[in-house]
Amino acid sequence: MSDQRSHDHPGAQSSEQRFVANPTVGNWERETLEKLVLATVHERRAARRWGIFFKLSFLLVAVLALMTYYGSTFGFGGDENLGRHTALIEVKGEIESGGSGAADTVIPSLNKAFSDPGSAAVVLRIDSPGGSPVQAGIIVDEIQRLKRGYPNKPLYVVVDEMCASGGYYIASAADRIYVNKASIVGSVGVLMDGFGFTGAMEKLGIERRLLTAGQNKGFLDPFSPQSDRHMERAQAMLDEIHQQFISVVRAGRGKRLKETPETFSGLYWTGAKAVEMGLADGFGTVDTVARDIVKAEDIVDYTAQEGLPERVLKKFGASVGNGAVDAAYRGAVPRVR
C-alpha cells in the first residue's frame, strides 16, 4: 500500500528518501558534539598558554629579585675599575631603623664609597625630615671614623628639599654643606610626641588596668594620667639628647656657625638663610659639586637599593598591622625631627 501511495502521490517521500535528500537532518548531534570538543580543546590550549605565561612571569620576577638583591645592592661589581669619580649616597626619608635612612643601610654604602680607590670625594644627598637620634648618631660616628681613615677624601652634603633635625644631625659631620635657596634646613631640637586617651576612656567607661614591677615601668603610658615626676624625667632626657645634637653641630660647623639664641631652638630656615647663619656653606647640586668642587664629573651611585621583596612588602602594607600600636607608644621614644 505504501508503494502504491508513493506512486499515487509523486510529491510524497518516505523517511528513507528524506534522509538521503537532506543528510544533515540526522547528523546535527554529531556536529554539536564536534563543536563542543573543539571548543574544549581551544579552551585547554588557552589555559596552557596562560599557565606558561604566568610561570615565565614568575620566573622573570624571581630572577630580577635575585639580581636586585645580589647584583644591584651597590650598583656594580666589587672589582670593577670605575676610574676617578664622585661617589654618591642618597639618604631619603626618615632616619629610622629598618628604613632607607637606617645606619645599617647607610654605613655599608659609606664604607664602600670611601674605600674605593677611584672615588675622589663622597657626596651625601639628603632629603629627610629627621628621625631617630640613635640612628643619626651611629651614622655620624662612622662618618667621623672614615674621615680619620681617609683624610684626603672629603665628604660633602647636598640638600634636596629638606635637611631637618636628624637629617641635619648627619649633615653637620660633613666637610661642607650645599643647599638650594629654597631648601628647608635646621630644626636642631628633640621631641617626644604621643597621645593621651584618659579623657576618652572616662567618657566611654573604659578602665585601664596596668600592673608594673618598678614604680617607673609605666613611664608615659598613654592610657594613664600624666605624672609630674615622669614629665620632669622625660624633659631631662630630651635636654640631654639635645645637648648631644648641639655638640655635634658645633664640632662639625666650627667657626663657620654664627650662633644666635634661635640657632638651637628647633626652628628651621630656608637654604638661603641657612648659608647666612653658617648652617650651610653655599648653593649647589650633586652635579655642580662633582664638576666644580670635586673636579670629577663622573658620578657613581653607591646607595644601597631596596630589593624587590622589600618593595613589594611595603607596597602592600605588610607592617600596617603594627601601625596603630606603634603610633600610640611612639611618644616614649625621642625623635630629632
Secondary structure, 3 states (H helix, E strand, C coil): CHHHHHHHCCCCCCHHHHHHHCHHHHCHHHHHHHHHHHHHHHHHHHHHHHHHHHHHHHHHHHHHHHHHHHHCCCCCCCCCCCCCEEEEEEEECCECCCCCCCHHHHHHHHHHHHHCCCEEEEEEEEEECCECHHHHHHHHHHHHHHHHHCCCCCEEEEEEEEEECHHHHHHCCCCEEEECCCCEEECCCCECCCCCCHHHHHHHCCCCCCCCCCCCCCCCCCCCCCCHHHHHHHHHHHHHHHHHHHHHHHHHHHHHCCCCCCCCCCCEEEHHHHHHHCCCCEECCHHHHHHHHHCCCCEEECCCCCCHHHHHHHHCCCCHHHHHHHHHHHHHCCEEC
